[in-house]
Amino acid sequence: MRLPAALPHLFTGLRIAAPGAVIAALIAEYFGGLQHGLGSRITSAAAATAYPRAWAYVTAAMVLGLLFLAVVLLLEQLTRRPRTTSRRTK
């Protein structure tokens, strides 16, 4: 297996998995995981009818997912080979 040839496929998978990991962690916390995570805080804020705080936690989760995606995109840009442009001569 050649790693440079596999990098586009690797980063495609990472682009899908990075925000998905945040969603999976929120769902796990929602159903009784850690008690200090964003998922449980969203649940407790909504149960206490503190809806602005619950939406603030949802917004923080969205920003966290976008941050994970941005890190993957940055790593992809750093590992991408520069394209060679071929110029046709007349």
Number of C-alpha atoms within 10 A of each C-alpha: 5 6 8 11 9 10 14 14 10 13 16 13 11 18 18 12 16 19 20 15 14 18 17 13 15 21 15 15 20 19 11 10 14 15 12 9 15 21 25 21 20 23 16 16 17 15 11 11 11 12 13 11 16 21 14 13 20 17 12 13 19 15 13 16 17 15 14 20 19 15 13 19 15 12 12 18 11 10 12 12 9 8 6 6 6 6 6 5 4 3
